[in-house]
């Protein structure tokens, strides 16, 4: 059984500029939940963009479900991987339900309008995602009338109906209130997917992820279970501050000072 995601000796940087990511190698087994943490500018979003083929590696390779991303079609990628990004266009002249239904496009054959009324199994999958993401009361509202948190939940629902094997999320708890942050993070393990997400909240990452990869200045600083990856020494190196971790309670508490 292939790993869900595998990066081998990957380096990347903008054209004619130095590398942002250097010599990145790791494997994510199918079904694992991994959080990527690090300071602003450490390369977290760039790493996710390599995984969903927004960027092409300068060196090395990226494989999803055993397939080199540079050797398969966009439709093949979409059947295996869905991405939920930080920023979403706000000028869609579509309802939330219509946007969610677009997640079924990779599974259709021939030319079918993404706005056509879904039928049969597609309709059931879409309605289940709307219910799961607590969007029933706003499913038929125009997307651009929704709040930032509501839009985020719409995009997660669209990723769910895509029925991928891997879901990649860039700071998915941004714009969400505390309740919906917890609901989203508790939902993801039940999907039966491989989950790779960036999270800036270390407490959420420690509670949610089975594995944490810590980036510092474009390189892997630590990679392992939360209690091993999130240490005071690791955080000091990654964030360039002094770190203190209180593990006396049910969840670790992190504090920092210069």
C-alpha positions as a Python dict, from the first residue, in 0.01 Angstrom:
ca = {
    (1, 'X'): (0, 0, 0),
    (2, 'X'): (160, 330, -106),
    (3, 'X'): (203, 620, 131),
    (4, 'X'): (-63, 887, 93),
    (5, 'X'): (203, 1156, 40),
    (6, 'X'): (577, 1128, -10),
    (7, 'X'): (828, 1409, -59),
    (8, 'X'): (1182, 1312, -154),
    (9, 'X'): (1466, 1567, -129),
    (10, 'X'): (1239, 1853, -231),
    (11, 'X'): (1364, 2210, -270),
    (12, 'X'): (1161, 2503, -400),
    (13, 'X'): (1189, 2877, -442),
    (14, 'X'): (1050, 3146, -674),
    (15, 'X'): (1212, 3182, -1014),
    (16, 'X'): (1559, 3340, -999),
    (17, 'X'): (1543, 3364, -619),
    (18, 'X'): (1693, 3151, -339),
    (19, 'X'): (1517, 2841, -209),
    (20, 'X'): (1239, 2889, 44),
    (21, 'X'): (1230, 2515, 116),
    (22, 'X'): (1543, 2302, 115),
    (23, 'X'): (1595, 1924, 120),
    (24, 'X'): (1247, 1833, 248),
    (25, 'X'): (1180, 1460, 279),
    (26, 'X'): (897, 1285, 464),
    (27, 'X'): (626, 1025, 415),
    (28, 'X'): (267, 1038, 538),
    (29, 'X'): (97, 698, 569),
    (30, 'X'): (-262, 665, 460),
    (31, 'X'): (-505, 776, 729),
    (32, 'X'): (-255, 977, 932),
    (33, 'X'): (-332, 1327, 1060),
    (34, 'X'): (-31, 1556, 1038),
    (35, 'X'): (0, 1922, 1136),
    (36, 'X'): (272, 2149, 1000),
    (37, 'X'): (382, 2423, 1241),
    (38, 'X'): (638, 2700, 1229),
    (39, 'X'): (693, 3074, 1231),
    (40, 'X'): (562, 3306, 962),
    (41, 'X'): (786, 3271, 659),
    (42, 'X'): (908, 2924, 756),
    (43, 'X'): (764, 2778, 434),
    (44, 'X'): (442, 2614, 560),
    (45, 'X'): (211, 2738, 285),
    (46, 'X'): (478, 2680, 19),
    (47, 'X'): (505, 2320, 136),
    (48, 'X'): (130, 2269, 105),
    (49, 'X'): (137, 2424, -244),
    (50, 'X'): (392, 2164, -349),
    (51, 'X'): (165, 1887, -220),
    (52, 'X'): (-137, 2006, -421),
    (53, 'X'): (79, 2094, -727),
    (54, 'X'): (41, 2468, -721),
    (55, 'X'): (424, 2473, -719),
    (56, 'X'): (661, 2247, -906),
    (57, 'X'): (968, 2133, -709),
    (58, 'X'): (1298, 2284, -812),
    (59, 'X'): (1459, 1960, -699),
    (60, 'X'): (1314, 1629, -582),
    (61, 'X'): (971, 1475, -623),
    (62, 'X'): (624, 1485, -469),
    (63, 'X'): (405, 1174, -484),
    (64, 'X'): (41, 1134, -385),
    (65, 'X'): (-100, 781, -350),
    (66, 'X'): (213, 655, -524),
    (67, 'X'): (183, 886, -826),
    (68, 'X'): (438, 1154, -912),
    (69, 'X'): (232, 1473, -935),
    (70, 'X'): (420, 1587, -1243),
    (71, 'X'): (311, 1277, -1436),
    (72, 'X'): (-67, 1273, -1380),
    (73, 'X'): (-356, 1492, -1492),
    (74, 'X'): (-529, 1760, -1286),
    (75, 'X'): (-843, 1545, -1280),
    (76, 'X'): (-649, 1248, -1142),
    (77, 'X'): (-505, 1471, -872),
    (78, 'X'): (-851, 1602, -783),
    (79, 'X'): (-982, 1248, -735),
    (80, 'X'): (-708, 1181, -484),
    (81, 'X'): (-649, 1515, -313),
    (82, 'X'): (-857, 1815, -210),
    (83, 'X'): (-721, 2147, -84),
    (84, 'X'): (-886, 2403, 144),
    (85, 'X'): (-696, 2732, 129),
    (86, 'X'): (-679, 3036, 356),
    (87, 'X'): (-818, 3286, 108),
    (88, 'X'): (-1121, 3234, -112),
    (89, 'X'): (-1269, 3456, -386),
    (90, 'X'): (-1564, 3651, -249),
    (91, 'X'): (-1723, 3753, -580),
    (92, 'X'): (-1878, 3416, -672),
    (93, 'X'): (-2229, 3470, -810),
    (94, 'X'): (-2320, 3131, -668),
    (95, 'X'): (-2498, 2993, -367),
    (96, 'X'): (-2316, 2795, -100),
    (97, 'X'): (-2485, 2476, -225),
    (98, 'X'): (-2368, 2539, -582),
    (99, 'X'): (-2009, 2588, -470),
    (100, 'X'): (-2020, 2272, -261),
    (101, 'X'): (-2157, 2078, -561),
    (102, 'X'): (-1848, 2174, -763),
    (103, 'X'): (-1659, 1919, -558),
    (104, 'X'): (-1831, 1643, -758),
    (105, 'X'): (-1686, 1758, -1093),
    (106, 'X'): (-1377, 1530, -1085),
    (107, 'X'): (-1610, 1229, -1064),
    (108, 'X'): (-1821, 1319, -1368),
    (109, 'X'): (-1752, 1205, -1722),
    (110, 'X'): (-1803, 1415, -2031),
    (111, 'X'): (-1907, 1780, -2022),
    (112, 'X'): (-2152, 1854, -1744),
    (113, 'X'): (-2223, 2199, -1609),
    (114, 'X'): (-2100, 2236, -1254),
    (115, 'X'): (-2420, 2429, -1179),
    (116, 'X'): (-2658, 2163, -1307),
    (117, 'X'): (-2882, 2007, -1046),
    (118, 'X'): (-2699, 1706, -897),
    (119, 'X'): (-2889, 1381, -907),
    (120, 'X'): (-2885, 1048, -730),
    (121, 'X'): (-2569, 972, -536),
    (122, 'X'): (-2419, 1317, -596),
    (123, 'X'): (-2716, 1490, -436),
    (124, 'X'): (-2698, 1264, -130),
    (125, 'X'): (-2323, 1327, -89),
    (126, 'X'): (-2376, 1704, -116),
    (127, 'X'): (-2661, 1712, 135),
    (128, 'X'): (-2464, 1499, 381),
    (129, 'X'): (-2171, 1744, 365),
    (130, 'X'): (-2403, 2042, 413),
    (131, 'X'): (-2548, 1877, 722),
    (132, 'X'): (-2207, 1773, 857),
    (133, 'X'): (-2067, 2127, 826),
    (134, 'X'): (-2376, 2288, 987),
    (135, 'X'): (-2466, 2476, 669),
    (136, 'X'): (-2832, 2376, 630),
    (137, 'X'): (-2968, 2719, 714),
    (138, 'X'): (-2741, 2900, 469),
    (139, 'X'): (-2697, 2651, 185),
    (140, 'X'): (-2910, 2855, -55),
    (141, 'X'): (-2766, 3193, 35),
    (142, 'X'): (-2529, 3373, -201),
    (143, 'X'): (-2172, 3286, -113),
    (144, 'X'): (-2061, 3650, -103),
    (145, 'X'): (-2313, 3725, 174),
    (146, 'X'): (-2154, 3473, 412),
    (147, 'X'): (-1907, 3555, 687),
    (148, 'X'): (-1545, 3447, 665),
    (149, 'X'): (-1607, 3150, 894),
    (150, 'X'): (-1913, 3041, 699),
    (151, 'X'): (-1719, 3059, 373),
    (152, 'X'): (-1447, 2845, 526),
    (153, 'X'): (-1702, 2580, 619),
    (154, 'X'): (-1843, 2588, 266),
    (155, 'X'): (-1498, 2520, 125),
    (156, 'X'): (-1442, 2231, 365),
    (157, 'X'): (-1780, 2089, 259),
    (158, 'X'): (-1677, 2118, -106),
    (159, 'X'): (-1357, 1925, -26),
    (160, 'X'): (-1558, 1656, 153),
    (161, 'X'): (-1791, 1597, -143),
    (162, 'X'): (-1486, 1565, -366),
    (163, 'X'): (-1428, 1234, -181),
    (164, 'X'): (-1046, 1253, -196),
    (165, 'X'): (-799, 1020, -30),
    (166, 'X'): (-596, 1316, 104),
    (167, 'X'): (-718, 1653, 228),
    (168, 'X'): (-479, 1947, 263),
    (169, 'X'): (-584, 2248, 470),
    (170, 'X'): (-402, 2578, 509),
    (171, 'X'): (-483, 2725, 853),
    (172, 'X'): (-841, 2587, 846),
    (173, 'X'): (-935, 2740, 1181),
    (174, 'X'): (-876, 3097, 1062),
    (175, 'X'): (-1203, 3298, 1069),
    (176, 'X'): (-1375, 3030, 1280),
    (177, 'X'): (-1504, 3094, 1630),
    (178, 'X'): (-1388, 2862, 1909),
    (179, 'X'): (-1685, 2626, 1879),
    (180, 'X'): (-1645, 2579, 1504),
    (181, 'X'): (-1267, 2540, 1539),
    (182, 'X'): (-1322, 2248, 1773),
    (183, 'X'): (-1604, 2103, 1564),
    (184, 'X'): (-1394, 2114, 1248),
    (185, 'X'): (-1089, 1954, 1408),
    (186, 'X'): (-1303, 1684, 1569),
    (187, 'X'): (-1475, 1619, 1235),
    (188, 'X'): (-1163, 1557, 1029),
    (189, 'X'): (-1047, 1232, 1198),
    (190, 'X'): (-1390, 1078, 1132),
    (191, 'X'): (-1362, 1128, 756),
    (192, 'X'): (-1123, 836, 713),
    (193, 'X'): (-883, 1054, 511),
    (194, 'X'): (-519, 1142, 531),
    (195, 'X'): (-512, 1498, 668),
    (196, 'X'): (-224, 1742, 626),
    (197, 'X'): (-283, 2087, 769),
    (198, 'X'): (-96, 2394, 880),
    (199, 'X'): (-191, 2524, 1225),
    (200, 'X'): (-50, 2826, 1405),
    (201, 'X'): (-219, 2735, 1736),
    (202, 'X'): (22, 2488, 1896),
    (203, 'X'): (-230, 2374, 2157),
    (204, 'X'): (-482, 2284, 1886),
    (205, 'X'): (-207, 2110, 1689),
    (206, 'X'): (-95, 1908, 1991),
    (207, 'X'): (-450, 1797, 2069),
    (208, 'X'): (-557, 1727, 1711),
    (209, 'X'): (-262, 1581, 1521),
    (210, 'X'): (-104, 1239, 1553),
    (211, 'X'): (215, 1382, 1409),
    (212, 'X'): (366, 1729, 1389),
    (213, 'X'): (625, 1851, 1144),
    (214, 'X'): (797, 2169, 1259),
    (215, 'X'): (955, 2393, 995),
    (216, 'X'): (1223, 2650, 1061),
    (217, 'X'): (1370, 2869, 786),
    (218, 'X'): (1263, 2629, 515),
    (219, 'X'): (1396, 2311, 674),
    (220, 'X'): (1252, 2038, 894),
    (221, 'X'): (1337, 2110, 1258),
    (222, 'X'): (1136, 1825, 1410),
    (223, 'X'): (900, 1553, 1293),
    (224, 'X'): (715, 1313, 1523),
    (225, 'X'): (434, 1276, 1778),
    (226, 'X'): (334, 1605, 1945),
    (227, 'X'): (511, 1529, 2273),
    (228, 'X'): (838, 1470, 2088),
    (229, 'X'): (812, 1734, 1814),
    (230, 'X'): (688, 2021, 2032),
    (231, 'X'): (967, 2060, 2285),
    (232, 'X'): (1106, 2378, 2435),
    (233, 'X'): (1431, 2338, 2240),
    (234, 'X'): (1251, 2272, 1912),
    (235, 'X'): (1018, 2570, 1953),
    (236, 'X'): (1305, 2796, 2049),
    (237, 'X'): (1485, 2697, 1730),
    (238, 'X'): (1181, 2726, 1505),
    (239, 'X'): (1039, 3051, 1643),
    (240, 'X'): (1362, 3220, 1760),
    (241, 'X'): (1220, 3279, 2109),
    (242, 'X'): (1246, 3120, 2451),
    (243, 'X'): (969, 2866, 2502),
    (244, 'X'): (809, 2720, 2812),
    (245, 'X'): (568, 2424, 2807),
    (246, 'X'): (338, 2342, 3097),
    (247, 'X'): (227, 1977, 3071),
    (248, 'X'): (56, 1958, 3409),
    (249, 'X'): (-298, 1967, 3265),
    (250, 'X'): (-491, 1765, 3010),
    (251, 'X'): (-340, 1969, 2725),
    (252, 'X'): (2, 2136, 2698),
    (253, 'X'): (16, 2512, 2751),
    (254, 'X'): (276, 2711, 2562),
    (255, 'X'): (428, 3044, 2658),
    (256, 'X'): (701, 3243, 2487),
    (257, 'X'): (927, 3537, 2558),
    (258, 'X'): (1219, 3705, 2388),
}
